[in-house]
Amino acid sequence: MSRVGAALSLPIDALVAQLRSVRVNSLQNRRRLDHPPKLPSRKVLGPLVDSLGAALFPNRLGQVDLNEDGIDYFVGHTLDSALRQLYGQVALELRFTAEQRGEAIEVSPAAAAIVCGFAEQLPKIRLLIDSDIQAAYQGDPAAGSSDEVLICYPGITASLHHRVAHALYRLGAPLVARVIAEVAHADTGIDIHPGAQIADSFFIDHGTGVVIGETAVIGSRVRLYQAVTLGAKRFDKDGSGMLVKGHARHPIVEDDVVIYAGATVLGRITIGRGSVIGGNVWLTHDVPPGSRVSQGQVRTEVCAVA
């Protein structure tokens, strides 16, 4: 044992006892002592989305030694395993939600319906991601190939996770969807709520610091740069002072819009088709189609010294 290790004496038993006391005395946890909650696992869902990506793009995100004869087997085996794991995670969410609401539901058929519905959407999800990859390749002169875009660009990683998460969100598994979104957020610095509606050919260039809120609606062929926020301007409260959940509070961005780095767009406003929003703009009002919005120019006056 090192001299540092030998000198280190930690009161582990006392800490364990204190932490037990906090858990037991917590009002929330007193209700859960007999039935501790079992929640969807980030450690399961992160690799699960990687597996789905490998099934969608077996030659680029799957095994390196695949040949034509083995691709369908690999895709089928990978999908079967991933979807069965997904079923287990969705079932955990449905059971947890039912317990929180004091409801009794048949978890197994409900979870199966969600996973089957999700599986049916996988070809559509693949096409959407293809359109995102193509938009990135065409929109970035530094992109050497669509393959480079898929395996290197954080915006495409975030898009893949969002396409998966959004489908699950709409099918009735919002907690599983949120965990998947947060895996991408941690990996890329891009924060997209799974409720956001994003059409085809979506490109986030660079990406770090991008935030897209739950009720945002984004049209086709939209391009965002780093540190763009599509957020809420205010948060309404009900009569008891609690925040109102779910109401539309984020921007609508129509087709063919470009929003440059650092722009902040807040509230349920509409950015009209074909508009360009300049860097570091703070925007809280509607913008007509075809607009060009930029910061006011800084004027520097040089005065002659007498």
C-alpha positions as CSV (number, residue, x, y, z in Angstrom):
1,M,0.0,0.0,0.0
2,S,1.3,3.5,-0.8
3,R,2.1,5.9,1.9
4,V,-0.8,8.1,0.8
5,G,-3.2,5.2,0.9
6,A,-2.0,4.1,4.3
7,A,-2.6,7.6,5.7
8,L,-6.1,7.8,4.3
9,S,-8.8,6.9,6.8
10,L,-12.4,7.3,5.7
11,P,-15.5,7.0,7.9
12,I,-17.3,4.8,5.5
13,D,-19.6,3.1,8.0
14,A,-20.7,6.4,9.4
15,L,-21.3,7.8,5.9
16,V,-23.4,4.8,5.0
17,A,-25.5,5.2,8.2
18,Q,-26.0,8.9,7.5
19,L,-27.1,8.4,3.9
20,R,-29.5,5.6,5.1
21,S,-31.0,8.0,7.5
22,V,-31.5,10.7,4.8
23,R,-33.2,8.1,2.5
24,V,-35.5,6.8,5.2
25,N,-36.5,10.2,6.5
26,S,-37.1,11.7,3.1
27,L,-40.9,12.1,2.6
28,Q,-40.6,11.0,-1.0
29,N,-38.5,8.0,-0.2
30,R,-40.7,6.9,2.7
31,R,-43.4,6.2,0.1
32,R,-40.9,4.1,-1.9
33,L,-39.2,2.0,0.8
34,D,-41.4,-1.1,0.1
35,H,-41.4,-0.6,-3.7
36,P,-38.4,1.3,-4.9
37,P,-38.8,2.7,-8.4
38,K,-37.3,0.8,-11.4
39,L,-36.5,3.3,-14.1
40,P,-35.2,3.1,-17.7
41,S,-31.4,2.8,-17.7
42,R,-29.1,5.2,-19.4
43,K,-26.5,2.4,-19.4
44,V,-28.8,0.2,-21.4
45,L,-30.3,2.9,-23.7
46,G,-27.0,4.4,-24.8
47,P,-25.6,1.1,-26.3
48,L,-29.1,0.3,-27.5
49,V,-29.2,3.4,-29.8
50,D,-25.7,2.4,-31.0
51,S,-27.1,-1.0,-32.0
52,L,-30.0,0.7,-33.8
53,G,-27.5,2.9,-35.7
54,A,-25.5,-0.2,-36.6
55,A,-28.7,-1.9,-37.9
56,L,-29.6,1.2,-39.9
57,F,-26.1,1.7,-41.3
58,P,-24.5,-1.8,-41.1
59,N,-21.6,-1.1,-43.4
60,R,-20.5,2.1,-41.7
61,L,-21.7,1.8,-38.1
62,G,-21.9,-2.0,-37.9
63,Q,-19.1,-4.6,-38.1
64,V,-16.1,-3.8,-40.3
65,D,-15.9,-7.3,-41.8
66,L,-19.5,-7.6,-43.1
67,N,-20.1,-8.9,-46.6
68,E,-23.2,-8.8,-48.8
69,D,-24.2,-12.3,-47.7
70,G,-24.0,-11.5,-44.0
71,I,-25.5,-8.0,-43.9
72,D,-29.2,-9.1,-43.6
73,Y,-28.3,-11.6,-40.9
74,F,-26.4,-9.0,-39.0
75,V,-29.2,-6.5,-39.3
76,G,-31.8,-9.0,-38.2
77,H,-29.9,-10.3,-35.3
78,T,-28.9,-6.7,-34.1
79,L,-32.5,-5.5,-34.5
80,D,-34.0,-8.4,-32.6
81,S,-31.7,-7.9,-29.7
82,A,-32.1,-4.1,-29.6
83,L,-35.9,-4.1,-29.9
84,R,-36.2,-6.7,-27.1
85,Q,-34.0,-4.6,-24.9
86,L,-36.1,-1.6,-25.8
87,Y,-39.3,-3.5,-24.9
88,G,-37.9,-4.0,-21.4
89,Q,-37.0,-0.3,-21.0
90,V,-40.4,0.8,-22.2
91,A,-42.1,-1.6,-19.9
92,L,-40.1,-0.1,-17.0
93,E,-41.3,3.4,-17.9
94,L,-45.0,2.4,-18.3
95,R,-44.9,0.5,-14.9
96,F,-43.3,3.5,-13.2
97,T,-45.7,6.0,-14.7
98,A,-48.7,3.9,-13.7
99,E,-47.5,3.6,-10.2
100,Q,-46.9,7.3,-9.9
101,R,-50.5,7.9,-11.1
102,G,-52.0,5.1,-9.0
103,E,-53.3,3.4,-12.1
104,A,-53.5,-0.3,-13.0
105,I,-52.5,-1.1,-16.6
106,E,-51.4,-4.1,-18.5
107,V,-47.8,-3.1,-19.1
108,S,-46.8,-6.0,-21.4
109,P,-49.2,-5.4,-24.3
110,A,-48.8,-1.6,-24.1
111,A,-45.0,-1.9,-24.2
112,A,-45.2,-4.3,-27.1
113,A,-47.5,-2.0,-29.0
114,I,-45.0,0.9,-28.6
115,V,-42.0,-1.2,-29.7
116,C,-43.8,-2.7,-32.7
117,G,-45.0,0.8,-33.7
118,F,-41.4,2.1,-33.4
119,A,-40.0,-0.9,-35.4
120,E,-42.4,-0.1,-38.3
121,Q,-41.0,3.5,-38.4
122,L,-37.3,2.4,-38.8
123,P,-37.3,2.6,-42.6
124,K,-38.7,6.1,-42.4
125,I,-36.1,7.0,-39.7
126,R,-33.3,5.8,-42.0
127,L,-34.5,7.9,-44.8
128,L,-34.7,11.0,-42.6
129,I,-31.1,10.5,-41.4
130,D,-30.0,10.0,-45.0
131,S,-31.5,13.4,-45.8
132,D,-29.7,14.9,-42.8
133,I,-26.4,13.4,-43.9
134,Q,-26.9,14.7,-47.5
135,A,-27.7,18.2,-46.1
136,A,-24.5,18.2,-44.1
137,Y,-22.4,17.0,-47.0
138,Q,-23.8,19.6,-49.4
139,G,-23.8,22.4,-46.8
140,D,-20.2,22.0,-45.5
141,P,-17.3,22.5,-47.8
142,A,-15.0,20.8,-45.3
143,A,-17.0,17.5,-45.6
144,G,-15.0,15.0,-47.7
145,S,-17.8,12.4,-48.1
146,S,-21.1,11.4,-46.7
147,D,-19.4,8.6,-44.9
148,E,-17.2,11.1,-43.0
149,V,-20.4,13.1,-42.1
150,L,-22.0,10.0,-40.6
151,I,-19.2,8.8,-38.5
152,C,-17.6,12.2,-37.5
153,Y,-20.2,15.0,-37.3
154,P,-21.8,15.6,-33.9
155,G,-24.8,17.1,-35.6
156,I,-25.6,13.8,-37.3
157,T,-25.1,11.9,-34.0
158,A,-27.6,14.2,-32.4
159,S,-29.9,13.9,-35.3
160,L,-29.8,10.1,-35.2
161,H,-30.6,10.1,-31.5
162,H,-33.4,12.6,-32.0
163,R,-35.1,10.7,-34.9
164,V,-35.2,7.6,-32.6
165,A,-36.2,9.6,-29.5
166,H,-38.9,11.6,-31.3
167,A,-40.6,8.4,-32.6
168,L,-40.7,6.9,-29.1
169,Y,-41.9,10.2,-27.6
170,R,-44.9,10.3,-30.0
171,L,-45.6,6.6,-29.4
172,G,-46.0,7.1,-25.6
173,A,-42.5,6.5,-24.1
174,P,-41.4,10.1,-23.3
175,L,-39.1,9.1,-20.4
176,V,-37.2,6.5,-22.5
177,A,-37.0,9.2,-25.3
178,R,-35.7,11.8,-22.9
179,V,-32.9,9.5,-21.7
180,I,-31.9,8.8,-25.3
181,A,-31.9,12.6,-26.0
182,E,-29.7,13.2,-23.0
183,V,-27.2,10.6,-24.1
184,A,-26.7,12.6,-27.3
185,H,-26.6,15.8,-25.3
186,A,-23.8,14.5,-23.1
187,D,-21.8,13.2,-26.1
188,T,-22.2,16.2,-28.5
189,G,-23.2,19.3,-26.5
190,I,-26.4,19.5,-28.6
191,D,-29.6,19.6,-26.5
192,I,-32.7,18.6,-28.5
193,H,-35.9,17.8,-26.6
194,P,-37.5,14.6,-28.1
195,G,-40.8,16.4,-28.5
196,A,-39.3,18.9,-31.0
197,Q,-40.7,18.3,-34.6
198,I,-38.0,18.4,-37.2
199,A,-38.5,17.7,-40.9
200,D,-36.1,16.3,-43.4
201,S,-32.6,17.6,-44.4
202,F,-31.7,19.1,-41.1
203,F,-28.1,20.2,-40.6
204,I,-26.5,21.4,-37.4
205,D,-23.0,22.7,-38.3
206,H,-20.4,22.4,-35.5
207,G,-23.3,22.1,-33.0
208,T,-21.8,22.7,-29.5
209,G,-24.3,24.6,-27.4
210,V,-27.4,24.2,-29.7
211,V,-30.6,24.0,-27.7
212,I,-34.0,23.1,-29.2
213,G,-37.1,23.1,-27.0
214,E,-39.9,20.6,-26.6
215,T,-42.5,22.4,-28.8
216,A,-40.2,23.7,-31.5
217,V,-41.3,23.0,-35.1
218,I,-38.6,23.0,-37.7
219,G,-39.2,22.7,-41.4
220,S,-37.2,21.1,-44.3
221,R,-33.7,22.1,-45.2
222,V,-33.0,24.1,-42.1
223,R,-29.4,24.8,-41.1
224,L,-28.3,25.8,-37.6
225,Y,-24.9,26.8,-36.3
226,Q,-23.3,26.4,-32.9
227,A,-24.8,28.0,-29.8
228,V,-28.2,28.6,-31.4
229,T,-31.1,28.5,-29.0
230,L,-34.7,27.9,-30.0
231,G,-36.2,28.5,-26.6
232,A,-39.2,29.7,-24.6
233,K,-39.7,33.4,-23.8
234,R,-41.7,32.9,-20.6
235,F,-43.2,30.0,-18.6
236,D,-46.9,30.3,-17.8
237,K,-48.2,29.2,-14.4
238,D,-51.6,27.9,-13.3
239,G,-53.8,29.1,-10.5
240,S,-51.7,27.2,-7.9
241,G,-48.4,28.7,-9.1
242,M,-47.3,25.5,-10.9
243,L,-45.7,25.7,-14.4
244,V,-48.2,24.8,-17.2
245,K,-46.8,21.8,-19.0
246,G,-47.0,21.0,-22.7
247,H,-48.3,24.3,-24.2
248,A,-46.6,25.6,-27.4
249,R,-43.9,28.0,-26.3
250,H,-41.0,27.5,-28.7
251,P,-40.4,28.9,-32.2
252,I,-41.7,27.6,-35.5
253,V,-38.9,27.7,-38.1
254,E,-40.2,27.3,-41.7
255,D,-38.4,25.6,-44.6
256,D,-35.0,26.8,-45.9
257,V,-34.0,28.9,-43.0
258,V,-30.4,29.5,-41.8
259,I,-29.7,30.6,-38.3
260,Y,-26.1,31.6,-37.6
261,A,-24.0,31.1,-34.5
262,G,-25.1,32.4,-31.2
263,A,-28.5,33.5,-32.2
264,T,-31.3,33.3,-29.6
265,V,-34.8,32.8,-30.8
266,L,-37.5,32.8,-28.1
267,G,-41.2,32.3,-27.8
268,R,-43.9,30.9,-30.1
269,I,-42.8,33.0,-33.0
270,T,-42.5,32.1,-36.7
271,I,-39.4,32.5,-38.8
272,G,-40.6,32.7,-42.3
273,R,-39.4,30.5,-45.1
274,G,-36.1,31.3,-46.7
275,S,-35.0,33.7,-43.9
276,V,-31.5,34.2,-42.7
277,I,-30.9,35.0,-39.0
278,G,-27.5,36.5,-38.3
279,G,-25.1,35.6,-35.6
280,N,-25.7,36.7,-32.0
281,V,-29.2,38.0,-32.8
282,W,-31.8,38.1,-30.0
283,L,-35.2,37.6,-31.6
284,T,-38.6,37.5,-30.0
285,H,-41.0,38.5,-32.8
286,D,-42.2,37.0,-36.1
287,V,-40.1,37.3,-39.2
288,P,-41.7,37.3,-42.6
289,P,-40.5,34.9,-45.3
290,G,-37.3,35.9,-47.1
291,S,-36.1,38.2,-44.3
292,R,-32.5,39.0,-43.4
293,V,-32.1,39.7,-39.7
294,S,-28.7,40.9,-38.3
295,Q,-27.3,42.9,-35.5
296,G,-27.2,46.7,-35.8
297,Q,-23.8,47.9,-37.0
298,V,-21.5,49.2,-34.5
299,R,-20.4,52.8,-35.4
300,T,-17.0,54.0,-34.4
301,E,-16.4,57.7,-34.7
302,V,-12.9,59.1,-34.6
303,C,-12.6,62.6,-33.4
304,A,-9.7,64.8,-34.5
305,V,-7.7,66.2,-31.6
306,A,-7.2,69.9,-31.8
